[in-house]
């Protein structure tokens, strides 16, 4: 799976309250949540983000509460992938369950700049900064998690498996 987009760069310890402020947690509609993604952290984000853009962060992205609203809001806003040095474990799991791919790469996090154009090959764990003409490695996504992503997340994946079992 290959992705390409503009980088939106953030720092360390971006918690789920920064991703989607708690005052919007009474919403469950992804489109409504997307309207408020990162609004306190970087107000211009939601007006400038385009479908396919990529979020880049330092370490411990998605720390804080275990709310699924955070990766859901980013995905609905158009973010196709998140690259960081590290992720909070529950955010990591929630993201893949919702079909939002994450890559861990210290070198990419340190070197890629806000606004750079980046191409990502999820299968190979390869990140190419097209602006700087540099290539970075990431921890590859295991095949079973790639399958989750291709199916759109955990629930669609389980539905697909169930349907396939019924056809036998």
Short mmCIF file of the C-alpha atoms (twelve columns), coordinates in Angstrom:
data_MODEL
# 
_entry.id   MODEL 
# 
loop_
_atom_site.group_PDB 
_atom_site.id 
_atom_site.type_symbol 
_atom_site.label_atom_id 
_atom_site.label_alt_id 
_atom_site.label_comp_id 
_atom_site.label_asym_id 
_atom_site.label_seq_id 
_atom_site.Cartn_x 
_atom_site.Cartn_y 
_atom_site.Cartn_z 
_atom_site.pdbx_PDB_model_num 
ATOM 1   C CA . UNK A 1   0.000   0.000   0.000  1 
ATOM 2   C CA . UNK A 2   1.466   3.353   -1.086 1 
ATOM 3   C CA . UNK A 3   0.437   6.790   0.152  1 
ATOM 4   C CA . UNK A 4   1.484   10.298  -0.740 1 
ATOM 5   C CA . UNK A 5   0.775   13.650  0.896  1 
ATOM 6   C CA . UNK A 6   1.874   16.848  2.578  1 
ATOM 7   C CA . UNK A 7   3.432   16.663  6.037  1 
ATOM 8   C CA . UNK A 8   1.826   18.261  9.072  1 
ATOM 9   C CA . UNK A 9   4.519   18.219  11.769 1 
ATOM 10  C CA . UNK A 10  3.893   18.128  15.515 1 
ATOM 11  C CA . UNK A 11  6.095   17.701  18.577 1 
ATOM 12  C CA . UNK A 12  6.283   15.192  21.425 1 
ATOM 13  C CA . UNK A 13  3.590   13.984  23.788 1 
ATOM 14  C CA . UNK A 14  0.615   15.094  21.694 1 
ATOM 15  C CA . UNK A 15  -2.209  13.687  23.773 1 
ATOM 16  C CA . UNK A 16  -5.705  12.708  22.756 1 
ATOM 17  C CA . UNK A 17  -7.095  15.969  24.224 1 
ATOM 18  C CA . UNK A 18  -4.889  17.902  21.790 1 
ATOM 19  C CA . UNK A 19  -5.990  15.669  18.896 1 
ATOM 20  C CA . UNK A 20  -9.699  16.075  19.670 1 
ATOM 21  C CA . UNK A 21  -10.581 18.354  22.604 1 
ATOM 22  C CA . UNK A 22  -12.765 16.742  25.277 1 
ATOM 23  C CA . UNK A 23  -15.531 19.308  24.736 1 
ATOM 24  C CA . UNK A 24  -16.368 17.507  21.460 1 
ATOM 25  C CA . UNK A 25  -16.568 13.979  22.830 1 
ATOM 26  C CA . UNK A 26  -20.362 14.121  22.840 1 
ATOM 27  C CA . UNK A 27  -20.041 13.747  19.041 1 
ATOM 28  C CA . UNK A 28  -19.694 10.367  17.392 1 
ATOM 29  C CA . UNK A 29  -20.024 11.416  13.762 1 
ATOM 30  C CA . UNK A 30  -16.543 11.228  12.166 1 
ATOM 31  C CA . UNK A 31  -17.213 14.269  9.967  1 
ATOM 32  C CA . UNK A 32  -18.170 16.404  12.964 1 
ATOM 33  C CA . UNK A 33  -15.130 15.219  14.930 1 
ATOM 34  C CA . UNK A 34  -12.872 16.017  11.969 1 
ATOM 35  C CA . UNK A 35  -13.966 19.667  12.071 1 
ATOM 36  C CA . UNK A 36  -12.225 20.003  15.446 1 
ATOM 37  C CA . UNK A 37  -9.113  17.859  14.976 1 
ATOM 38  C CA . UNK A 38  -6.027  19.608  16.376 1 
ATOM 39  C CA . UNK A 39  -7.961  22.875  16.722 1 
ATOM 40  C CA . UNK A 40  -6.290  23.918  19.983 1 
ATOM 41  C CA . UNK A 41  -2.858  22.542  19.048 1 
ATOM 42  C CA . UNK A 42  -2.695  24.067  15.566 1 
ATOM 43  C CA . UNK A 43  -5.808  26.019  14.528 1 
ATOM 44  C CA . UNK A 44  -4.899  26.207  10.819 1 
ATOM 45  C CA . UNK A 45  -4.747  22.406  10.566 1 
ATOM 46  C CA . UNK A 46  -8.388  21.694  9.795  1 
ATOM 47  C CA . UNK A 47  -8.647  24.450  7.184  1 
ATOM 48  C CA . UNK A 48  -5.474  23.345  5.403  1 
ATOM 49  C CA . UNK A 49  -5.426  19.556  5.675  1 
ATOM 50  C CA . UNK A 50  -6.205  17.691  2.457  1 
ATOM 51  C CA . UNK A 51  -7.252  14.091  1.895  1 
ATOM 52  C CA . UNK A 52  -4.087  11.991  1.818  1 
ATOM 53  C CA . UNK A 53  -1.951  14.304  3.956  1 
ATOM 54  C CA . UNK A 54  0.400   12.724  6.485  1 
ATOM 55  C CA . UNK A 55  0.891   13.666  10.106 1 
ATOM 56  C CA . UNK A 56  4.443   13.552  11.493 1 
ATOM 57  C CA . UNK A 57  5.251   13.739  15.194 1 
ATOM 58  C CA . UNK A 58  8.076   13.234  17.640 1 
ATOM 59  C CA . UNK A 59  7.635   10.705  20.468 1 
ATOM 60  C CA . UNK A 60  4.652   9.376   22.413 1 
ATOM 61  C CA . UNK A 61  1.976   10.511  19.965 1 
ATOM 62  C CA . UNK A 62  -1.582  9.799   21.136 1 
ATOM 63  C CA . UNK A 63  -0.850  9.566   24.847 1 
ATOM 64  C CA . UNK A 64  -3.594  10.292  27.366 1 
ATOM 65  C CA . UNK A 65  -7.010  8.699   27.356 1 
ATOM 66  C CA . UNK A 66  -7.955  5.617   25.385 1 
ATOM 67  C CA . UNK A 67  -10.635 7.354   23.323 1 
ATOM 68  C CA . UNK A 68  -11.155 6.103   19.778 1 
ATOM 69  C CA . UNK A 69  -12.343 9.600   18.857 1 
ATOM 70  C CA . UNK A 70  -8.729  10.749  18.364 1 
ATOM 71  C CA . UNK A 71  -7.646  8.488   15.475 1 
ATOM 72  C CA . UNK A 72  -11.186 8.629   14.071 1 
ATOM 73  C CA . UNK A 73  -11.076 12.459  13.905 1 
ATOM 74  C CA . UNK A 74  -7.685  12.437  12.151 1 
ATOM 75  C CA . UNK A 75  -8.735  9.816   9.638  1 
ATOM 76  C CA . UNK A 76  -11.994 11.646  8.909  1 
ATOM 77  C CA . UNK A 77  -10.025 14.895  8.467  1 
ATOM 78  C CA . UNK A 78  -8.132  13.227  5.621  1 
ATOM 79  C CA . UNK A 79  -4.928  12.055  7.295  1 
ATOM 80  C CA . UNK A 80  -3.798  8.913   5.462  1 
ATOM 81  C CA . UNK A 81  -0.921  7.922   7.761  1 
ATOM 82  C CA . UNK A 82  0.893   9.028   10.909 1 
ATOM 83  C CA . UNK A 83  4.659   8.776   11.303 1 
ATOM 84  C CA . UNK A 84  6.295   9.263   14.714 1 
ATOM 85  C CA . UNK A 85  9.233   8.121   16.814 1 
ATOM 86  C CA . UNK A 86  6.758   6.308   19.071 1 
ATOM 87  C CA . UNK A 87  3.058   6.023   19.837 1 
ATOM 88  C CA . UNK A 88  1.042   5.464   22.976 1 
ATOM 89  C CA . UNK A 89  0.085   1.782   22.813 1 
ATOM 90  C CA . UNK A 90  -3.691  2.230   23.068 1 
ATOM 91  C CA . UNK A 91  -3.621  4.924   20.347 1 
ATOM 92  C CA . UNK A 92  -1.556  2.550   18.202 1 
ATOM 93  C CA . UNK A 93  -4.116  -0.233  18.588 1 
ATOM 94  C CA . UNK A 94  -7.130  2.046   18.123 1 
ATOM 95  C CA . UNK A 95  -5.642  3.496   14.942 1 
ATOM 96  C CA . UNK A 96  -5.122  0.130   13.278 1 
ATOM 97  C CA . UNK A 97  -8.555  -1.024  14.453 1 
ATOM 98  C CA . UNK A 98  -10.002 1.994   12.621 1 
ATOM 99  C CA . UNK A 99  -7.845  1.476   9.517  1 
ATOM 100 C CA . UNK A 100 -5.409  4.363   10.095 1 
ATOM 101 C CA . UNK A 101 -1.805  3.252   9.441  1 
ATOM 102 C CA . UNK A 102 1.044   4.269   11.729 1 
ATOM 103 C CA . UNK A 103 4.776   4.034   11.116 1 
ATOM 104 C CA . UNK A 104 7.562   4.385   13.656 1 
ATOM 105 C CA . UNK A 105 10.727  6.086   12.407 1 
ATOM 106 C CA . UNK A 106 13.061  8.224   14.511 1 
ATOM 107 C CA . UNK A 107 15.100  9.342   11.522 1 
ATOM 108 C CA . UNK A 108 12.038  10.504  9.552  1 
ATOM 109 C CA . UNK A 109 10.659  12.310  12.587 1 
ATOM 110 C CA . UNK A 110 13.947  14.176  13.068 1 
ATOM 111 C CA . UNK A 111 14.583  15.043  9.408  1 
ATOM 112 C CA . UNK A 112 11.303  15.698  7.596  1 
ATOM 113 C CA . UNK A 113 9.974   19.257  7.706  1 
ATOM 114 C CA . UNK A 114 6.478   20.643  7.978  1 
ATOM 115 C CA . UNK A 115 5.010   21.029  4.499  1 
ATOM 116 C CA . UNK A 116 7.348   18.535  2.783  1 
ATOM 117 C CA . UNK A 117 5.797   16.166  0.239  1 
ATOM 118 C CA . UNK A 118 6.263   12.547  1.281  1 
ATOM 119 C CA . UNK A 119 5.586   9.165   -0.311 1 
ATOM 120 C CA . UNK A 120 5.142   6.170   1.991  1 
ATOM 121 C CA . UNK A 121 5.287   2.478   1.141  1 
ATOM 122 C CA . UNK A 122 3.570   0.766   4.072  1 
ATOM 123 C CA . UNK A 123 4.467   -2.742  2.914  1 
ATOM 124 C CA . UNK A 124 8.191   -2.019  2.813  1 
ATOM 125 C CA . UNK A 125 8.371   0.474   5.688  1 
ATOM 126 C CA . UNK A 126 9.854   3.071   3.357  1 
ATOM 127 C CA . UNK A 127 9.393   6.842   3.599  1 
ATOM 128 C CA . UNK A 128 10.614  9.107   0.798  1 
ATOM 129 C CA . UNK A 129 10.747  12.849  1.404  1 
ATOM 130 C CA . UNK A 130 10.220  14.090  -2.147 1 
ATOM 131 C CA . UNK A 131 10.966  17.693  -1.145 1 
ATOM 132 C CA . UNK A 132 14.415  16.882  0.263  1 
ATOM 133 C CA . UNK A 133 15.002  13.823  -1.942 1 
ATOM 134 C CA . UNK A 134 15.788  11.669  1.116  1 
ATOM 135 C CA . UNK A 135 14.780  8.120   1.997  1 
ATOM 136 C CA . UNK A 136 14.017  6.833   5.498  1 
ATOM 137 C CA . UNK A 137 13.201  3.460   6.995  1 
ATOM 138 C CA . UNK A 138 10.357  2.673   9.344  1 
ATOM 139 C CA . UNK A 139 9.396   -0.393  11.282 1 
ATOM 140 C CA . UNK A 140 7.460   -2.445  8.690  1 
ATOM 141 C CA . UNK A 141 3.809   -3.191  9.385  1 
ATOM 142 C CA . UNK A 142 3.299   -6.933  9.960  1 
ATOM 143 C CA . UNK A 143 1.281   -8.742  7.253  1 
ATOM 144 C CA . UNK A 144 -1.747  -9.418  9.476  1 
ATOM 145 C CA . UNK A 145 -1.984  -5.690  10.315 1 
ATOM 146 C CA . UNK A 146 -1.577  -4.779  6.635  1 
ATOM 147 C CA . UNK A 147 -4.581  -7.014  6.010  1 
ATOM 148 C CA . UNK A 148 -6.575  -5.040  8.618  1 
ATOM 149 C CA . UNK A 149 -5.651  -1.791  6.849  1 
ATOM 150 C CA . UNK A 150 -6.576  -3.138  3.403  1 
ATOM 151 C CA . UNK A 151 -9.972  -4.166  4.748  1 
ATOM 152 C CA . UNK A 152 -10.569 -0.732  6.328  1 
ATOM 153 C CA . UNK A 153 -10.036 -1.685  9.976  1 
ATOM 154 C CA . UNK A 154 -10.882 -4.445  12.418 1 
ATOM 155 C CA . UNK A 155 -14.683 -4.509  12.069 1 
ATOM 156 C CA . UNK A 156 -14.683 -4.582  8.238  1 
ATOM 157 C CA . UNK A 157 -11.907 -7.206  8.418  1 
ATOM 158 C CA . UNK A 158 -13.965 -9.437  10.717 1 
ATOM 159 C CA . UNK A 159 -17.059 -8.986  8.532  1 
ATOM 160 C CA . UNK A 160 -15.060 -10.011 5.480  1 
ATOM 161 C CA . UNK A 161 -13.718 -13.117 7.237  1 
ATOM 162 C CA . UNK A 162 -17.208 -14.027 8.389  1 
ATOM 163 C CA . UNK A 163 -18.632 -13.628 4.875  1 
ATOM 164 C CA . UNK A 164 -15.798 -15.705 3.409  1 
ATOM 165 C CA . UNK A 165 -16.465 -18.473 5.950  1 
ATOM 166 C CA . UNK A 166 -20.142 -18.511 4.974  1 
ATOM 167 C CA . UNK A 167 -19.249 -19.126 1.311  1 
ATOM 168 C CA . UNK A 168 -17.431 -22.377 1.976  1 
# 
